Each structure stands twice: as structure tokens, then as C-alpha cells.
Amino acid sequence: MFANKKYTGLLLVFVALWAINYKSFGQGTDSKVNYDSSQRITLREFNSRIDRATLLLQTKKLAEISDADHINIMMCWNTIFMTAVDNRYIKIRKVGNEYVKFWGFRKPFVGSRYSKLEKALDYKKYIEDITKVYPVFTFNRGMGYFFPILNMEFGGTPHAYAMFEISN
């Protein structure tokens, strides 16, 4: 009789783990999104999208912003946050009594336009409050969010479809 309780408990644990892993972090295969494709736009169009996103965040409440504009805001942020120029650099810092090398990548999107968007996101507490606008979400790779209603990832380590590919 004791063995039955033990095996029943183990079975429940395995079923729970399977259920969690089945749709792991919103990356299920039932989506119609090609995770490896990104939308290619010019730098000029990207900058205009950044300006529009900043203006919307400064003038509207999060609930008043349309789904398409939320997708644009998320894609702009993902692009700024995750895009790096190919050339790496080494930073050497003194930690305690030792010097430590840190590898880094140069960020291509720096300047007032991009920092205004970042400040607007911080001011609106977008990262925290977007889950109030879209309460149905799962965590994506890197512990960002995946919103099935929008079919969009925000933060974390998003797939290519959730970022813009900028061409000159």
C-alpha cells in the first residue's frame, strides 16, 4: 500500500513536468510564425518607428495603444537591445586585486532617439505593466515574455521574427 502512494506521487510529478514542458516557454510548434525570419526595414523607417513608439508612450496609456503599435514597440525594443555590431572589444576592469577581461559588443543603436524610447519605456513601467494589458503570457527564452494574443516576444532572448533586420 505504501508503494502505491509513492508511485502515485511520482506519476503526478512526471505528469506535471510533462505538462510544463509540452508548451515550454511559449515556443510550441503550433504557431504559424517562422521563428527564423525577420522583417527587413531601412534605418530611416526604423527611426520613424522608434519616434512613433516614443510618442505613443509619452502621450497615451498602455491600454489605449493598439495591438499593432504594441507589436511595433516590442520589436523596436528587441532590435535595440539584441542587435550588436560584429566587432568585439575587450574591457579590462580591476576586480579586487586582479584585472579581469570582459568581452563586449558595440551597440549600433545609441543616441538620443533610442535613449528617449528607453526612458519612455522606463517611465511607463512598460516591462512590468504590459502584463496587465495582456494578462495571458508565458515566459520566453531568456525570461522575457511571449504574448500568444499578439504572437510576439518581448525581452529575454527573442527569436528573429520578433526583431527588425535593418538594412542601409
Secondary structure, 3 states (H helix, E strand, C coil): CHHHHHHHHHHHHHHHHHHHHHCHHHCCCCCCCCCCCCEEEEHHHHHHHHHHHHHHHHHCCHHHCCHHHHHHHHHHHHHHHHCCCCCEEEEEEEECCEEEEEEEECCCCCCHHHHHHHHHHHHCCHHHHHHHHCCCCEECHHHCEEECCCCEEECCCCCHHHCEEEEC
